[in-house]
Amino acid sequence: MLLKRFSIVFILIIGSVLMFKPSWLFNRLSAHSPEVLYSVRTQEPILALTIDDGPDPSTTPRILDLLLEYDARATFFLLSDHIPGNETLVQRIVDDGHEIGNHLTDDQPSIRLSVDEFEQRLLHAQDVLSQFGEVHWFRPGSGWYNKSMRSVLIAHGYRLALGSIHPFDSHIPSSRFASNYILWRAQPGAIIVLHDNSNRGHRTADTLEKVLPALIARDFRFVTLTELSEQAQGKD
């Protein structure tokens, strides 16, 4: 009985840490792995919006329309297996002023791959994505990575980007929750993580419809990861 209570308390503590994600936690993570981008320290009212798992012809166009309407830039972490047949859509992402990042070939936890398989999938996705422009950013599936993955990424000139605002849109099917969470957590230099593809893409579009005008009214600008990173370098 005591063990069961301890387990429940432990789960609640971990859940609270994941929910509230205090800034000191990201500062510790950044200090431990400076080559991984979680957020940027800046007083400029800028946010980096990142969208994973696209493209999807049923959801990505609406997301792009909203970004265009509010003059917002984003970084799209694309799955290379989703690109065949959607090349025109990927080209529109680039033409609209957004940047694309490498999210490997399909939607699965990258950390489960062997080092060799991880490198093979990274390079295969790179071959597909590089047809549309330069690709410098990588985000692992499910957000987990290890030292071996980091070494492969560095060898191939990639920077690993995670984020500081995760509104649990992959697990909580509520645009209202995601919107309120983003509005609550938004601060200069933060990186927002949302998802495209199927129902998650529809929820992301609904979320953007709420948060883009609200944050712009608070004088925030939405920039790409590269622009956010350059802002940090300019402070050095």
C-alpha positions as CSV (number, residue, x, y, z in Angstrom):
1,M,0.0,0.0,0.0
2,L,2.8,2.4,0.9
3,L,4.6,1.6,-2.3
4,K,1.4,2.3,-4.3
5,R,1.0,5.7,-2.6
6,F,4.7,6.5,-3.3
7,S,4.3,5.6,-6.9
8,I,1.2,7.9,-7.2
9,V,3.1,10.8,-5.6
10,F,6.1,10.3,-7.8
11,I,3.9,10.3,-11.0
12,L,2.2,13.5,-9.8
13,I,5.6,15.2,-9.2
14,I,6.9,14.2,-12.6
15,G,3.6,15.3,-14.2
16,S,3.8,18.7,-12.6
17,V,7.4,19.2,-13.7
18,L,6.4,18.3,-17.3
19,M,3.4,20.5,-17.1
20,F,5.0,23.7,-15.7
21,K,8.5,23.3,-17.1
22,P,10.2,26.0,-15.0
23,S,12.8,28.1,-16.7
24,W,15.5,26.9,-14.4
25,L,15.0,23.4,-15.8
26,F,15.6,24.6,-19.4
27,N,18.6,26.6,-18.2
28,R,20.2,23.5,-16.6
29,L,19.5,21.5,-19.8
30,S,21.0,24.2,-22.0
31,A,24.1,24.5,-19.8
32,H,24.6,20.7,-19.9
33,S,24.1,20.5,-23.7
34,P,24.8,24.0,-25.2
35,E,24.6,22.6,-28.8
36,V,20.9,21.8,-28.2
37,L,18.5,24.7,-28.6
38,Y,15.6,24.9,-26.1
39,S,15.0,28.6,-26.1
40,V,17.0,31.9,-26.3
41,R,17.7,34.5,-23.7
42,T,16.6,37.8,-25.2
43,Q,14.5,40.9,-24.3
44,E,13.2,41.1,-27.8
45,P,9.5,40.1,-28.1
46,I,10.1,37.2,-30.5
47,L,9.0,33.6,-30.5
48,A,10.0,30.7,-32.7
49,L,7.0,28.6,-33.9
50,T,7.9,25.1,-34.9
51,I,5.5,22.6,-36.5
52,D,6.3,18.9,-36.7
53,D,5.2,15.9,-38.8
54,G,4.0,17.5,-42.1
55,P,3.3,18.0,-44.8
56,D,-0.3,17.0,-45.0
57,P,-2.4,18.3,-47.9
58,S,-5.5,18.4,-45.7
59,T,-4.1,20.5,-43.0
60,T,-0.8,22.3,-44.0
61,P,-2.5,24.7,-46.5
62,R,-4.7,26.1,-43.7
63,I,-1.7,26.5,-41.4
64,L,0.2,28.3,-44.1
65,D,-2.8,30.6,-44.8
66,L,-2.9,31.6,-41.2
67,L,0.8,32.3,-41.0
68,L,0.5,34.4,-44.1
69,E,-2.5,36.3,-42.8
70,Y,-0.6,37.3,-39.6
71,D,2.9,37.7,-41.2
72,A,4.3,35.0,-39.0
73,R,7.3,32.8,-39.8
74,A,7.8,29.2,-38.7
75,T,10.1,26.2,-38.9
76,F,8.5,23.1,-40.3
77,F,10.1,19.8,-39.2
78,L,9.1,17.5,-42.1
79,L,9.0,13.8,-42.4
80,S,10.5,12.8,-45.7
81,D,8.0,9.9,-46.3
82,H,5.2,12.5,-46.4
83,I,6.8,14.5,-49.2
84,P,6.2,12.4,-52.3
85,G,3.1,13.8,-54.0
86,N,3.3,16.9,-51.8
87,E,6.3,18.6,-53.4
88,T,4.3,21.7,-54.4
89,L,3.2,22.1,-50.8
90,V,6.7,21.9,-49.5
91,Q,7.8,24.4,-52.1
92,R,5.0,26.8,-50.9
93,I,6.4,26.4,-47.3
94,V,9.8,27.7,-48.5
95,D,8.3,30.3,-50.9
96,D,6.2,31.8,-48.0
97,G,9.4,32.5,-46.1
98,H,9.4,29.6,-43.7
99,E,12.3,27.2,-43.2
100,I,12.3,23.4,-43.2
101,G,14.0,21.1,-40.7
102,N,14.8,17.4,-40.7
103,H,12.4,15.2,-38.7
104,L,13.7,11.9,-40.3
105,T,11.6,9.7,-42.5
106,D,8.6,8.7,-40.4
107,D,6.9,9.4,-37.1
108,Q,8.6,7.2,-34.5
109,P,10.9,7.7,-31.5
110,S,14.4,8.4,-33.1
111,I,16.2,7.2,-30.0
112,R,15.0,3.6,-30.6
113,L,17.1,3.5,-33.8
114,S,20.6,2.1,-33.9
115,V,23.3,4.6,-34.6
116,D,23.8,3.3,-38.2
117,E,20.0,3.3,-38.9
118,F,19.7,6.8,-37.4
119,E,22.4,8.1,-39.7
120,Q,21.0,6.4,-42.7
121,R,17.5,7.9,-42.1
122,L,18.9,11.3,-41.4
123,L,20.8,11.3,-44.7
124,H,17.9,9.9,-46.7
125,A,15.6,12.6,-45.3
126,Q,18.3,15.2,-46.0
127,D,18.5,14.1,-49.7
128,V,14.8,14.6,-50.0
129,L,14.6,17.9,-48.1
130,S,17.7,19.5,-49.6
131,Q,15.9,19.7,-53.0
132,F,13.9,22.5,-51.5
133,G,16.6,24.4,-49.7
134,E,19.3,24.3,-47.1
135,V,18.5,22.2,-44.0
136,H,20.4,22.9,-40.8
137,W,18.0,22.0,-38.0
138,F,17.0,18.5,-36.7
139,R,14.3,17.5,-34.2
140,P,14.2,13.9,-32.9
141,G,10.9,12.0,-33.0
142,S,9.3,12.1,-29.5
143,G,11.9,14.6,-28.4
144,W,14.4,12.1,-27.0
145,Y,18.1,12.0,-28.0
146,N,21.4,10.6,-26.8
147,K,25.1,11.3,-27.1
148,S,25.6,9.1,-30.2
149,M,22.8,10.9,-32.0
150,R,24.3,14.2,-31.2
151,S,27.7,13.1,-32.6
152,V,26.1,12.0,-35.9
153,L,24.2,15.4,-36.1
154,I,27.3,17.4,-35.5
155,A,29.3,15.4,-38.1
156,H,26.7,16.3,-40.7
157,G,26.4,19.9,-39.8
158,Y,23.0,19.8,-38.0
159,R,21.9,21.7,-34.9
160,L,19.4,19.9,-32.6
161,A,16.3,21.9,-31.7
162,L,13.8,21.0,-29.0
163,G,11.6,23.7,-27.4
164,S,10.4,25.4,-24.3
165,I,6.6,25.5,-24.9
166,H,5.1,22.0,-25.4
167,P,1.3,22.3,-25.2
168,F,0.8,18.5,-25.2
169,D,-1.1,18.6,-28.5
170,S,0.0,15.1,-29.3
171,H,-1.7,13.7,-26.2
172,I,-4.4,16.2,-25.2
173,P,-6.9,16.6,-28.1
174,S,-8.0,20.1,-27.2
175,S,-7.2,23.2,-29.1
176,R,-8.5,25.3,-26.2
177,F,-6.0,23.7,-23.8
178,A,-3.1,24.2,-26.3
179,S,-4.1,27.8,-26.9
180,N,-4.4,28.7,-23.2
181,Y,-1.1,26.9,-22.4
182,I,0.8,28.8,-25.1
183,L,-0.7,32.1,-24.1
184,W,0.2,31.4,-20.5
185,R,3.8,30.3,-21.2
186,A,4.8,32.7,-23.9
187,Q,7.9,34.8,-23.1
188,P,10.7,36.3,-25.3
189,G,12.9,33.8,-26.9
190,A,10.7,30.8,-26.4
191,I,10.3,27.9,-28.9
192,I,6.7,26.6,-29.4
193,V,6.3,23.0,-30.5
194,L,3.1,22.1,-32.4
195,H,2.2,19.3,-34.8
196,D,0.7,18.9,-38.2
197,N,-0.8,15.9,-39.9
198,S,-4.4,14.6,-39.7
199,N,-6.4,15.6,-36.6
200,R,-3.4,17.2,-34.9
201,G,-2.9,19.4,-37.9
202,H,-6.6,20.6,-37.7
203,R,-6.1,21.3,-34.0
204,T,-2.9,23.2,-34.7
205,A,-4.7,25.4,-37.2
206,D,-7.5,26.1,-34.6
207,T,-4.8,26.9,-32.0
208,L,-2.9,29.3,-34.4
209,E,-6.2,31.0,-35.2
210,K,-6.4,31.9,-31.5
211,V,-2.8,32.5,-30.4
212,L,-1.4,34.4,-33.4
213,P,-3.6,37.5,-33.1
214,A,-3.5,37.3,-29.3
215,L,0.3,37.2,-29.1
216,I,0.8,39.8,-31.9
217,A,-1.5,42.1,-29.8
218,R,1.1,41.6,-27.0
219,D,3.8,42.8,-29.5
220,F,5.3,39.4,-30.1
221,R,6.8,38.5,-33.5
222,F,7.0,35.0,-34.9
223,V,10.4,34.1,-36.4
224,T,12.2,31.0,-37.7
225,L,14.7,29.0,-35.5
226,T,17.5,30.5,-37.6
227,E,16.3,34.0,-36.9
228,L,15.9,33.3,-33.2
229,S,19.4,31.7,-33.0
230,E,20.9,34.7,-34.8
231,Q,19.3,36.9,-32.2
232,A,21.1,35.0,-29.5
233,Q,24.4,35.2,-31.3
234,G,24.0,38.9,-31.7
235,K,23.9,39.2,-27.9
236,D,27.3,37.5,-27.5
